[in-house]
């Protein structure tokens, strides 16, 4: 329908006298529709060939200029050939030489601008989709790398604890090792997921707390106050455990200064708070890997950041609660 309308408009400009009789009108319509079909698909073919040489994405200005010249040359040759062909068949003259060429060039440029606009938008869309795909692939790879840090980090701290217990109490060390194997099996099963329910996270956390209670006895206390509704929601696996590991790593735990940690819900966040009693960390001991890992994993999963506060008395970390979409 669009080509018929455009062909009729072009016929008025190229041969006004042809509209004097019905016989001339149908012939002119056939001629104009043929011209438009040749121009439309011919310029489309020329545009495709130029795309193989010059890319819209790599050099859009050069591609546009070459496209204009290519279309003008093709349209001039095509209209001259078609004009001679139709004059010999229908005995109808469409224009007077150069005027016909110029009108055909203008029409071809309009067609070309329309086609190139579509091609440019298509190329821009493909580039945008490719960029999003690459970004998602980078985030996925980054997230997998971050998850791969968890098991070595957990094992390193656990073996350090076991090493200390071996010299203090061998029977306690054996009991610790037995519980550690149970926890580690749970960690391996859970760590394949990007998100787990808070209830699932608490199962592993309770086992980990049990291991630390063996080590520190009444000098270590974790209070968990989470509602049943919160427990059904999701967080990345092992984030609570890693925060408690950091608390142990950074703070003195003595009878005079026991470590108290509170885990509670705060709106759409889980608040992990511990009293601050800093101890000296050995040089080269990367104790901050846990918190850095958690922040980076949340950046890959959500736009809501992890919040960290230090008022000198308490160290507070707020973890966003995530939803599965």
N, C-alpha and C positions, 0 to 999 in steps of 0.2 A: 504493500500500500504506500509506503514511504517513497519507493522508487517511482511509482505511478504519479504521485503528486509532484515530486521533484521534476520528473520528465515533462509533465504538462507545463510547469512554470518555465522550464528552460525552452520549451517549444514556442512559447509566447515571445520570448526575446529573440530567438534565432530565426523564426519564420512567422511573423504576425499574419501575413497574407494567407497562410495555409489554413487558417480557421474560417475561411470563407464558405467552404462546403464540407458536408459530412465525409465525402470520399477522401478529401485531403486530411481531415482530422484523424481518421483511424490510421492512415498511412503515417502521419506525423507522430502519432502516439507510438506506433511500432518502432519508428526510427529513434525517438527519444528514449524509449525504454531500453532498446538495444544499446544505445550509446551509454546510458547510465549503468547497465549491466557490465559492459566492457570496461567502463571507467572504474566501477566499484571493485570488481574482481581483479581487473588488470592492475590497478594501483595496489590492491591487497597483495598480489603476487610480487610486485616490485618491492613493496615494503618488506615482505618476508625475506627476499633475497638480500636486501640491504642489511637486515638484522643479522645475517650470517657473517657480515663483514664488520659492521660497527654495532656495538651493544648500547642500548639505552642506558644501562646501569653504569658502564665504564666511561662513556663519553656522550652524554645526552645532547650537547650543543652540536657536535659534529654530526651525530645521527640525524638531528632535525634538519640541518642544512642540506646534507646529502639526500635526505628524503624528499625535500622540496624540489631540488633540481631533478632527481630521478623521476618524480611524478610529472613535472612539467614536460620533460622530454618524451616520456611515454605517452602522455595525453595529447601532445601536439601531433605525434606520428599517428596515433590511433584515430584522432578526429579527422585528420586529412584523408586517411585511408577510408574511413567509414563514410565521409561526405561524398567521396568519389564513387564508392560502391552504391550508396543509396540513390545518388543522382542517376546512375546508369540503370538501376532497377525500377525506381518509382518515378524518375524524371522530376524529382523535387530537389531544389537547391536549398541547402541549409546554411544560410549565412553567405558572406562574401569573402571567403579566403581568410585573411588575417583576423577579421572580427570573430570568425568561428573558432580560430585557434586560441585567441585570447579568452573568449568565453569558456572554452573547454579547459584551459589552464586554470582559470578561476574556480570553475566547478571542481576540477581535480584537486586543487589545493584545499578546498572546503572538505572534500571527501577525505583527503589525506590527513587534515587536521583532526577530523573526527576519529579516523582509524588510529592515528598516532597517539591521540589522547587516551584511547582505550588501551593501546599497547603500553603506554607509559604507566597508566594506572595499574595494569596487570603486572608489569615488571616491578613497580613499587610495592604492590601487594605481595608478590613472590619474595621480594627482598625482605619485607617486614616479617613474613611468615618464616623465612629462613633464619632471620635474626632471633625470632622468638624460639624457634626450634633449637638453635645453637645455645641460646641462653639457658633453656631448660636442660639441655644435655650437660652444659657446664655445671649447673646447679646440682644435677643428679650425680655427676661424677664427684663434685665437691662433697656432697652429702655422704656418698659411699666412703670417701676417704676419711671423713670425720667419724663415721661409724666404726671404721676399721681401727681408729685410735682407742676406742673404748676398752676393748678386751685387753690389749697390752697394758693400758693404764690401770685397769682393775687388777690384773694379775701381778703387776709390779708392786703395787701397794700391799696386796694380800701377802705376797711372798716376803716382803719386808717385815710385815707383822709376824708371820710364821717364823721368820729367822730370829726375831727377838724372843719369841716364846720358847723356842728350842732350848735356849740357854737358861731361861727362867724356870720352866716347868714342862718337862717332856710329856707327861700325861695330858696336860692342858693343850700342848702343841698337837698331839695326836687327835684330840677331840676337835680342835680348831680345823685341822686338815680334813677331817671327815665332813664337817659342816661346810667347809670351803668348796669341796667337790660338789656338794648339792647345790650351792649357790651358783657355782660356775656353770653347771648344766642348765640351770634356769636362765642364766645370762646368755648363753649360746642360743637357746631356744627363742628368747625374746628379741635379741639384737638383730634378727633378720627383718624386723618390721620398722617402718618409719615412725609409726605411732603405736602406742599401747594405751589401754585404759589405765587410769590412775589406780584402780583396784589391782590390776596385774602388776603395776609398778610397786605397789606397797607390799606384795607378797615377797618379791626379791629384797625389797628394802628391809623388811622385818628380819629376814635371814641374815642380811648384812649387819644389822644392828645387833643381832645375837652374837655374831662373831666378834664385834668390837666390845660387847659387854664382857665376853670371856677375857678379853685382853685388859680392859680398863676397870672392870667391876663397877663399883658405885661411883666412880669418878666420871662416868660417861652416862648421859641421859638424853633420850630423844622423846619428845612429846608430840604425838600426832593428833591433830584435831581437824579432821576433814569430814564434811557432811556426806551422807550417802549419795546425794545427787551429784556432787563433785566427783565422786569415785567412778561414776559411769562415763565421765568425759576423758579426754585424751591428752597425752603429753609425749614427747620423744622418750624412748626407753633409757633408763638408768640415769636420768638427769638428777633425780632426788638423791640417789646414792652417790653420784659424783660430787654433789654439793656437800654432803656430809663428809665424804673423803677429804675435801678441801678444808673443811672446818677442823678435822683432826690434824691435817698436815700443817696448818698455820697457827694452831693454838696450843698452849701448854695444857696438859691434862694431869692435874695433881689433886691430892685430897684437899689442899687449901684452895685450889682453883679448879673445881670440876667443870667440865664442858657441858653446857645445857643447850640443846637445840630444839627449836619449836617449829613444827610444820603445820600450817593452818591455811584455810582458804580466805581469800580477801577479794570478794567480788568475782571477777573473771580471771583472777590470778591465784597462784599458790605462793604463799609467803614462807620462806625458810629463813629463820632468824637464829643467830647464835651470839652468845656473849663473847666479847673480844678479850683474849689474854694472849697476845702475840708471842711467838717464840722464834728464835733465829733459825732460818732455813739455810742449809748448807749450799755453798756456791755450786752452780750447775744443776741443782735439783729443781727441775721445772715443775713446781707445785701448782702453777697457774693453768696448766693444760686443761684441767677439768672445766673451769669456768669459761675459758676461751672456747673450748669445744662446744659447750652448751650454747653460748651466744651465737657461734657460727651456724650450728644446726638450726636454731630458731630463725636465723636470717634466711636460710634456705627453705624454710617451711612456712613462714608467716611474716607479715609486715609489722606485727606487734613486737617490739624489742623486749629483751630481758632487762629488767630494772635492777640496779645495784645501788645500795645505800650503805654508807659507813659514817655513823655519828660519833665514833670514838668509843662508844660503850657497847653498841650492838652492830653486827654486820648482817645486812638484810638483802636477800635476793628474791625478787618476785618473778615467777615464771608464768607466762601467759598460758591459759588453758586453750587447747586447740580443738577444732571441730573437723570431722572427716566430711569432705564434699564429694 
